[in-house]
Amino acid sequence: MWRQRALRILLVLFGLIFVGGVYPLITSVRSGWQANKEDSLPMGISLYVMMGIFLLLAARNPSANRGVIVFAAWLNIAHATVMTVMAVHLPNERQDLLIASAVFAGIGAVLILLAPAKQPAGIAVGSRLALSGTADPDIPILKQAIAEHAKLQ
């Protein structure tokens, strides 16, 4: 119970932090347009803003959104890995890159540790049980599965 509650709180927290990137996104795009320079920062921020929105949505029902949570976790870990490699090649930026890398890796690790367990495939398992006669055929989803199976034969 505490694990799911902690996950929901962290999903909202991380979601709000990433959505908070909207302001830097807008200001960097505006300044980039004004200076006529190419910059990848707006692209990266836009991805994190969208991830923040999806994390906020996933907080409503983490079990149903396990894929979103795991994707966000691995995305953060991948980003941290790239930043760590960049820190090796950019000595002037090393400290900042390593700090940011640790933050992103930490977010990814926490999300993986708290991610809900995989659920078995519901309708496929249910329909096999119903067809084998070991499940209650009065359950609506099982009735539907039995009817669909009968149509196929």
C-alpha positions in Angstrom: 0.0 0.0 0.0 2.8 2.5 0.9 4.6 1.6 -2.3 1.6 2.5 -4.5 1.1 5.7 -2.5 4.7 6.7 -2.8 4.6 5.9 -6.5 1.6 8.1 -7.0 3.2 11.0 -5.1 6.4 10.7 -7.1 4.6 10.5 -10.4 2.8 13.7 -9.6 6.0 15.3 -8.3 8.1 14.3 -11.4 5.2 15.1 -13.7 4.9 18.6 -12.3 8.7 19.1 -12.5 8.8 18.0 -16.1 5.7 20.1 -17.0 7.4 23.0 -15.3 9.8 22.9 -18.2 7.2 24.7 -20.3 8.5 28.2 -19.3 12.2 27.4 -20.3 10.9 25.8 -23.5 9.0 28.9 -24.5 11.8 31.3 -23.6 14.5 29.3 -25.3 12.5 28.9 -28.5 11.7 32.6 -28.5 15.4 33.5 -27.9 16.5 31.0 -30.5 14.2 32.5 -33.1 15.4 36.0 -32.3 19.0 35.0 -32.5 18.5 32.8 -35.6 20.5 30.0 -34.1 19.9 26.3 -34.0 19.5 24.8 -30.5 18.4 21.4 -29.5 17.3 22.5 -26.0 13.7 23.3 -27.0 13.3 19.8 -28.5 14.6 18.1 -25.4 12.4 20.2 -23.1 9.4 19.5 -25.2 9.9 15.7 -24.8 10.2 16.1 -21.0 7.1 18.3 -20.9 5.1 15.6 -22.7 6.5 13.0 -20.4 5.5 15.1 -17.4 1.9 15.2 -18.8 1.8 11.4 -19.2 3.3 10.9 -15.7 0.5 13.1 -14.2 -2.1 11.0 -16.1 -0.4 7.7 -15.0 -0.7 8.8 -11.3 -4.4 8.3 -11.5 -4.0 4.5 -12.0 -0.4 3.4 -11.9 -1.2 -0.3 -12.4 -3.0 0.4 -15.7 -0.1 2.7 -16.9 2.8 0.5 -16.0 4.2 0.9 -19.6 4.2 4.7 -19.3 6.0 4.5 -16.0 8.7 2.0 -17.2 9.2 4.0 -20.4 9.7 7.2 -18.5 12.2 5.4 -16.2 14.3 4.0 -19.0 14.1 7.3 -20.9 15.6 9.1 -17.8 18.3 6.4 -17.5 19.2 6.6 -21.2 19.4 10.4 -20.9 21.6 10.1 -17.8 23.9 7.7 -19.7 24.3 10.1 -22.7 25.0 13.0 -20.3 27.6 11.0 -18.5 29.4 10.2 -21.8 29.2 13.9 -22.7 30.8 14.8 -19.4 33.8 12.7 -20.4 34.2 14.6 -23.6 33.4 18.1 -22.3 35.6 18.9 -19.4 34.4 22.5 -19.0 30.8 21.2 -18.5 31.7 18.0 -16.5 30.4 19.0 -13.1 27.0 20.3 -14.4 26.6 17.3 -16.6 27.4 14.8 -13.9 25.0 16.4 -11.4 22.2 16.4 -14.0 23.1 12.9 -14.9 22.8 11.8 -11.3 19.4 13.4 -11.0 18.0 11.8 -14.2 19.4 8.4 -13.2 17.9 8.7 -9.7 14.5 9.5 -11.2 14.7 6.5 -13.5 15.9 4.2 -10.7 13.1 5.3 -8.4 10.4 4.8 -11.1 11.7 1.3 -11.9 11.9 0.3 -8.2 8.3 1.5 -7.5 6.8 0.5 -10.8 3.7 -1.8 -10.4 4.3 -5.5 -11.1 3.3 -6.9 -14.5 -0.3 -8.0 -14.7 -1.2 -11.2 -16.5 -3.1 -10.7 -19.8 -6.6 -10.5 -18.5 -9.0 -11.5 -21.3 -6.7 -14.1 -22.8 -6.3 -15.9 -19.4 -10.0 -15.4 -18.6 -11.2 -16.8 -21.9 -9.0 -19.8 -21.6 -10.3 -20.5 -18.1 -13.9 -20.0 -19.2 -13.5 -22.3 -22.2 -11.9 -25.0 -20.1 -14.9 -24.9 -17.7 -12.8 -23.8 -14.6 -14.2 -20.3 -14.4 -17.6 -18.8 -13.6 -19.3 -18.3 -17.0 -21.6 -15.7 -15.5 -18.9 -13.0 -15.4 -19.7 -10.6 -18.3 -16.2 -10.5 -19.8 -16.0 -14.3 -19.8 -19.4 -14.4 -21.5 -18.1 -12.1 -24.2 -15.0 -14.2 -24.6 -17.0 -17.4 -24.9 -19.3 -15.8 -27.5 -16.4 -14.6 -29.5 -14.8 -18.0 -29.4 -18.0 -19.6 -30.5 -18.2 -17.2 -33.5 -14.7 -18.3 -34.6 -15.7 -22.0 -34.8 
